[in-house]
Amino acid sequence: MERTVVMELLKNFRCYEYAAMNCGPEDGAMPLVISERKRNLNMWDRSRYNRIVAFVRGAVDHCLSDEQRTIITRRYLNRNPQTFFQIALDMRMDRGKVSKLHNEAIHKLSIALEPLSEDETEITPFHHMWKEKIPS
């Protein structure tokens, strides 16, 4: 999987996780959030969101070293993402070392996330709903 796609998946992870929680229960009852997109008339995107969340979480937890996992988590998965400089200060490393570990982690994740097909990752994340509207 391409590096840019991996970074987009990581940036949007919290949105995917939220969507997976709110696309509705397995029993087919009405979801809390009505999805704008269905794969077909009887199936919500729930399975796709859950697959993305499971793959990303699993890849981060199982494929990365502790330092790499910390950097990826702080950079992308936390509620308030940090810059490389902030991460470097917290981890008592120089920024170059953090950047190198980040690049290695993205490479490992690109291998681990390869089974996610392009069709599965073709979901609009929810964060567009909170973007500030610019008056025309």
VEXLUM-483921 format. One line per 3 residues: for each residue x, y, z of C-alpha. Coordinates in nm, 4 decimals. Each point is the difference from the previous one (the first is absolute). Example, Ala and Ser with C-alpha at 12.3 -4.5 7.8 and 13.67 -1.06 7.14 Angstrom:
// residues 2
1.2300,-0.4500,0.7800; 0.1370,0.3440,-0.0660;
//
This chain:
// residues 136
0.0000,0.0000,0.0000; 0.1289,0.3469,-0.0815; 0.1457,0.2125,0.2766;
-0.2475,0.2847,-0.0576; -0.2964,-0.2391,0.0287; 0.1372,-0.1369,0.3285;
0.0379,0.3510,0.1401; -0.3567,0.0885,-0.1063; -0.1313,-0.3123,0.1732;
0.1868,0.0996,0.3149; -0.1174,0.3621,-0.0163; -0.3606,-0.1118,-0.0392;
0.0177,-0.2909,0.2457; -0.2022,0.1687,0.2749; -0.2713,0.0834,-0.2535;
-0.0104,-0.3601,-0.1205; -0.0130,-0.1227,0.3581; -0.2883,0.2344,0.0821;
-0.1861,-0.1032,-0.3141; 0.0483,-0.3695,0.0811; -0.1538,0.0576,0.3414;
-0.2994,0.1825,-0.1469; -0.0870,-0.1763,-0.3249; -0.2464,-0.2187,0.1831;
-0.0029,-0.3305,0.1790; 0.0476,-0.3358,-0.1675; -0.3692,-0.0861,0.0406;
-0.0976,0.2543,-0.2660; -0.1719,0.2464,0.2347; 0.0058,0.3663,-0.1000;
0.3469,0.1562,0.0459; 0.0636,0.3053,0.2162; 0.1485,0.1821,-0.2977;
-0.1565,-0.0485,-0.3401; 0.2813,-0.0740,-0.2436; -0.0036,0.1978,-0.3241;
0.1332,-0.3038,-0.1794; -0.0992,-0.3628,-0.0050; 0.1865,-0.2763,-0.1793;
-0.3370,-0.1376,-0.1046; -0.3597,0.0501,0.1095; 0.0226,-0.2395,0.2955;
0.3523,0.0544,0.1294; 0.1447,0.3036,0.1772; 0.3691,0.0883,-0.0162;
0.0333,-0.1430,0.3525; 0.2027,-0.2982,-0.1136; 0.2336,0.2188,-0.2036;
0.0605,0.2450,0.2855; 0.0540,-0.2864,0.2443; 0.2465,-0.1666,-0.2381;
0.2020,0.3212,-0.0394; 0.0026,0.0615,0.3768; 0.1015,-0.3596,0.0744;
0.2741,-0.0024,-0.2642; 0.1511,0.3334,0.1046; -0.0189,-0.0729,0.3733;
0.1416,-0.3495,-0.0504; 0.2825,0.1202,-0.2230; 0.0987,0.2746,0.2438;
-0.0129,-0.2354,0.3000; 0.1706,-0.3029,-0.1582; 0.2423,0.1286,-0.2629;
0.1645,0.3010,0.1603; 0.2621,0.0326,0.2697; -0.1024,0.1779,0.3210;
0.1684,0.3226,-0.1128; -0.1595,-0.0149,-0.3451; -0.3426,-0.0744,0.1496;
0.0357,0.2962,0.2372; 0.0905,0.2328,-0.2873; -0.2852,-0.1196,-0.2245;
-0.2488,0.0199,0.2858; 0.1034,0.3512,0.0995; 0.0274,0.1220,-0.3588;
-0.3281,-0.1432,-0.1356; -0.2153,-0.1993,0.2403; -0.0274,0.2231,0.3068;
-0.2780,0.2542,0.0301; 0.2553,0.2834,-0.0135; 0.2726,-0.0964,-0.2499;
0.3520,0.1185,0.0743; 0.2724,0.1290,-0.2260; 0.3310,-0.1818,-0.0361;
0.1584,0.2726,0.2124; -0.2492,-0.0550,0.2860; 0.0416,-0.3770,-0.0213;
0.3790,0.0354,0.0009; -0.0125,0.2142,0.3151; -0.2285,-0.2448,0.1804;
0.2068,-0.3026,-0.1023; 0.3320,0.1750,0.0657; 0.1259,-0.0589,-0.3537;
0.1069,0.2322,-0.2740; -0.2516,0.0817,-0.2706; 0.2034,-0.1840,-0.2658;
-0.0180,-0.3283,0.1936; -0.3784,0.0396,0.0407; -0.0350,0.0687,-0.3724;
0.2093,-0.3073,-0.0845; -0.2072,-0.2233,0.2308; -0.3176,0.1470,-0.1536;
0.1175,-0.0843,-0.3525; 0.0886,-0.3551,0.1047; -0.3424,-0.0380,0.1640;
-0.1828,0.1255,-0.3102; 0.1980,-0.2490,-0.2104; -0.0955,-0.2884,0.2309;
-0.3638,0.1111,0.0032; -0.0071,0.0228,-0.3803; 0.0944,-0.3693,-0.0108;
-0.2430,-0.1021,0.2764; -0.2949,0.1939,-0.1471; 0.0488,-0.1298,-0.3544;
-0.2936,-0.2463,0.0297; -0.2421,0.2928,0.0304; -0.1210,0.0455,-0.3533;
-0.0493,0.3370,-0.1642; -0.3736,-0.0658,-0.0061; -0.0081,-0.0517,0.3776;
0.1814,0.3219,0.0788; -0.2254,0.2047,-0.2267; -0.2132,0.1431,0.2835;
-0.0619,0.3659,0.0727; 0.1039,0.0699,0.3595; -0.2312,0.1965,0.2320;
0.2413,0.2848,0.0760; -0.1381,0.1997,-0.2943; -0.3071,0.0701,0.2127;
0.2045,0.2062,0.2460; 0.2066,0.2009,-0.2454; -0.0647,0.3691,0.0210;
-0.2292,0.1225,-0.2757; 0.1445,0.2811,-0.2075; -0.2664,0.2477,-0.1134;
-0.0185,0.0398,-0.3757;
//
